[in-house]
Structure formats: C-alpha cells, structure tokens
C-alpha cells in the first residue's frame, strides 16, 4: 500500500522533476551571463537601474571602447542619476583646463586680488599658436583681465590663457585647484601646446567643475554666473551641442590636441539641466573623427533622455 501511494505521488509531481534540471541549466547559464555582464559593464554611481545600463550600452554601440580610450560622465541632478565610466583616468586636458583657470581668475577678482579692468601688455613670448585671435594682435597691445577671460573661453584663445596663467602663477592656480577638490588636476605650464606630461586632469574633476558651476557654493556666485554665460558663447560647437536642438542652450568648453578630444558642458534642457563630460583619445586618429565621436555620444544621451521622458 505504501509503495502504491509513493508511486502516485511520483506520478503527480513528475512534471516538476522533469523541469528541475532545465531550471538548473537556466540558472547556471544566467549566472554565467551575469558574470560576463559584470565585467563588461561600466562603473555606475547608481547601480542597478536598467535604463542607465541601456544608456551605456547605446553609447558603446556608437563608440566601441575597444577602439577608443573613453571617459564619460553623465549626471542628472534632478533625478540624482549618474554614470561614471573611466572617470579617474588621467590625461592631458588640452583646453578644458581653461574652465578652472577662468573660475580661479574670477574668484581672484571677487576677492580683490585682481581687478577685471587691470591691463596686461602682450609680449612676443606670450603668443601661442593654435586656437584664438590674440596671436594676430600687435606686440605691445594692452588687454584687460576681463578681455583675456572672454578670449580664453569664447575663442579658446591660447595666448590669452598663457597671459592669465602667468598673472596668477602656476603655484597660485594649483592651490586654487586643490582647494576646489580637483584632486587629479595638475597645471605645469600655461603653454597648452607644450602641456604633455605637464598638465593633467580627469573626467571626474571636470564633472566636479560643472557640478560647482551648476549648484555648488565653492566659487563666488557672480563668478559662476559669468562663467556659465561665457561658456554659452563658446564659438566651438562641434561637440556636445552639434546634434542637439539649436534652441537648447549649452554651456560647454572643448579641448583638442593630437589624438585627444574632450568636451564638457551643462545642457540647459528646460527646467532639467544635466551635465556631460566626454573624453575620447586614440593616437593616430584624426581629430575630426574624434570630434564626431564626442558629438555622437552627446546625441545618444540626449535621445535617451527624450525616450525616458516619453515613457514617463
């Protein structure tokens, strides 16, 4: 009688005994896939949200990290969502270092250490080729501190940058960078075409710069306001703003050297501004190609945000 009952129970639960090996295989397979994804997924500040994973996957589909050295930071302060991908890699900042130089200069003005009307004489040694207009200005011409700040940001003027760095000194600027918490940023020269192995920064530091501009209290409020407005006037729009709707203001600063392209900016998307810092590096690749990658990444992020808003 007991054997008969056992046989009945076995027949009743036979479907379960059949499916258990299948479930075991699925579980093991899922763990294997999860391990692979774990080692391929970028570091994310807010771990878990699937939509952030989808964003990073979309970026990698557009720009393969196997082909380029990428550093990407995205932050939405309204939702407190962020992506940090290789943000602590140190690299030559090129012209994006002009933003913290600007902030330090504006701070010196508001602390009374400088006057924005103070003038500097353009000497031959100050002239630095590359971007900008002052390279063509006559030797001996005078330029106010305020003019030099504007040329440095709006036209990415390398000559104006060198003049401001000389005025504030490398040591003084480094102290200000350290005070602001830019722990991966070093300035060893104001001549940006000779900055290899002398000037350093990280995506994390440039993200911190933008955070402080957007809603921080480290820099003087008037300096922050001026900085954001000057960055909106930046004439170089090949990066973050390129594929965005032209009605969307962007406070950004680009940087380009051989094999290196960066852009960092605040995108004023209605009442929901967000931050992007993008660094794309690859030796031997045209800067035009690298610039296009930056613009494409910014477009992926913008499109993803539009999709998220439509879902909500």
N, C-alpha and C positions, 0 to 999 in steps of 0.2 A: 504493500500500500504506500509506504514512504517513497519507494522508487517511482511509483506512478505519479505521485504528487510532484516530485522533483522534475520528472520528465515534462509534466505540464508547465511548470514554472519556466523551464529552459526554453520550451517552445514559445511561450508567451513573450519572453524577453530576448528571443533570438535576433530580432532587428537591431536591438541595442548592441549585442555582442558583435554583430557584423559591422556596425558603423563605428565602433570604438577604434579599431585600427586605422580607419580612414581619418577620423578626427585627430588621432595621434600624428599621422603624417602631415596633416594640415597645420597642426600646432608647431611641429618641428620646422616645417617649411616657413611658417610665419616668423618664427624666432630667427631663422637664418636671414630672411629678408630684412627683418628689423635690425640685425647687426650690421648688414651692409648699408642700410639707410643711415644708421647711427654714425658710421664712419665717413659717409659721403655728405651728410647734412651740415651746413654751416652753423657756426655758433649763433644762437638766437637768444636775446636777452629775455624775451617772454616765451619760455619753452612750452611747446605743446600746441598752440593754436594752429590748426591745419591750414588756415588761409595764409599765414606767414610762410609756412613751408611751401605752399603753392607759389607764392611770390618769388621765393628764392629759386625754385625750380624753373620758373619762367625766365628769370634773369640768366640762369645757367644755360638754358636753351638758346638764348640770344647771344650770349658771350660765354664760350666754353672756358672754364677756369684752367683746363689743361693747356690751352693755347696762350693765355694771358695771365699775368700776375694781377689779380683783382683785390681791391679793398673797397668795401661798400658799407656805408652806414645809412640807415633809414630810421627816422623817428617821427611818430605822430604824437605830439604832446596831449592832444585832446583825448585820445584813446589810451595813451600811455603804452603804445606798442612800438617795438623797435626790432631791427635786425642789425647785427654786427657781424660782418664777415671779414676776417683777417684785418681787424682794425688796429692791431698793435704792431704790425709790420712797419719798420722804419724805412723811410725813403726820402729822396731829395724832394722837397716841397715845391720847387720851382716858384711860380708867382703866387701860390696860395698863401705863402708866408706873409704876403703883403697885408693880409687882413689883420693878423695880430699886431703887425707893425703899426698899422693905422690906429688900432684901438689903444696901443701904448702911447702913440703920439697925441691922440685926442685926450687921453687921460692926463698927460703932462700939461696940456693946455688948461684943462679944468682944475688942475691942482696948482696952477700959477707958475709952473716951472718953465713953461713956454708961452709965448703969445702967438696967436694964429696970424697976426699981422707982421710978425718978425720976418725979415727977409734974409735969404741966403744968396750968395754970389755963385753963379755957375762957372766952375773951373774946368779946364780940359780933362783933368783926372777924374772928374765926376761922370763923364759921359760913358754910358754903357749901351752897346748896340742891342738889338732885339726889339721888343715892343716899346711903343711910346713916341712922344713928339719932341721932348727936350733935347734929344740927340742932335736935332737940327737947329736948336736955339743958339744964338751967338754967345761966345765966351764973354764973361763979364756981366751978362744979363742977371737981373735980380728976380727972385721968386719968393713969394710969401710961403710960410709953413702951410697955410690953408690951400694955396695953389698946388703945392707939392703933394699934399694928401690926395687932392682931387685927381691930379695927373696919375698918381700911383695906382689908384683904384679904377677910375673910369677908363683910362687908356692903358692900364697896366705898365706904366712908364718905369723902365729900369733905371734911368738916370735919376728921376725923382726919388726912387726908392733908395738908391745909394746915398743921395744927399741927406735924406731923413735918417738913415741908419748912422751916418757919420755924425749927425747932430745929436742923436740920442745915445750914441755909442753902443757897441756890441754888448758890453758888460751891462749897461743900463737896461737894454732890451731883454737880455737873458734873465735879469732879476724880475722884470715885469712878467715874462712868460712863466717863470717858476711860481710867482705869486698867484697867477691866474690858474695854475694847475695843469699847465701843458707839459706833462712830465716826459713826453717823448720828443719834445721840440727843442732843437738847439740852433742857434744862429752864430755862424763863424765868419760870415762875410756879408757885406751889403752888395757885392758884385754878383748878381744872381747867375751870370754865365760862367762863373768860376766857383760855384757852390757845391760841386760834387765832393762828398766826404767832409763837407764843412757845415752845410745846413741840413737839418733833419726834422722830420715830423712824422706823425701817424694819422690815420683816418680818425682814430679815437680823439686825438687832440683837436682836429679841425671840427669834429662834431661838437666838442665841448665849446669851441669858439662860437659856433652857431647857436648852441643852447643858451649861452650867456647873452648873445645878441637878442634872442627871441624873448626870453623871460627871466634872465639871470639878474643878479644885483651886484656882480663884481665890478663892472665898469660903470662909469657915470652915465645916468640916463640920457643926457643930452648927447654924449659921445656915441652911445648905442644908436640913438635916433639918426644922427648924422651918418654913421657907418652904414646902416641899412639903406638909407636913401642913396648914398653914393654907389652902393653895390647894385641898386636897381638901375643905375645909369651906365653900368658897365657895357662898353660897346662890343665886347666879345660874347656873342650869343650862340656859339657853335655847340655848346654842351647841354646843360640841363634844360635851358629854355627852347632849344631848337624845334622839338616836335610837340611842345605844349601849345595849348590855345593861346594866341597872341594877347588876349585880354587878361591873362593871368600874370600878375607881376612876379618877378623873380629877383631876389637879392642874391647875386652869385658872384663868385670870383674863380676864374680859370687859371690854369698853370700848364705850360707846355715847355718841355725840353726834349732833346733827342731820346726817343724811346720811352718817354714819360708824359702822361697827360692826366690832369686832375680837374675836377670841378666840384665846388661846394656851394650850397645855396639854401635859402629859405624860399619855399614856394608858397605864395600868398593865395591859397586856394579858398577864396571866400572867407568864411569865419573859421576855417580849419587849416591853418598853415602847417606845413610839415617841412622836415629837414632831410636833405640828401647830401652825402659826401661820397664821391666816386673817384677812385684812383685806378688807372689802367696802365700797366707797364709791360713792355716787351722790347728787348733790344732788336734792332734791325727792322722794326716795323715803322712804316710811315706815320708821322704824327696825324695825318689826315684820317688814316684808318683808325687810330686810337681815339681820335676825337669823335668819330662816328660811333664807336662802341659806347662812349660815355653818353652821347645823346640817345642811343637806343635803350640803354639801361634806364635812363630817366623816363623815357616814354613807356617802358614796361611798367614801371612803378606807378606812373600817372594812370595808365589804362587799368591797372589792377585796382587802384583806389576807386576809379569810376565804377568798376564792376561791383566792388564791395558796397558802394553806396546804392547801386540799383537793387542789390539783394535786400538791403535793409528797407 
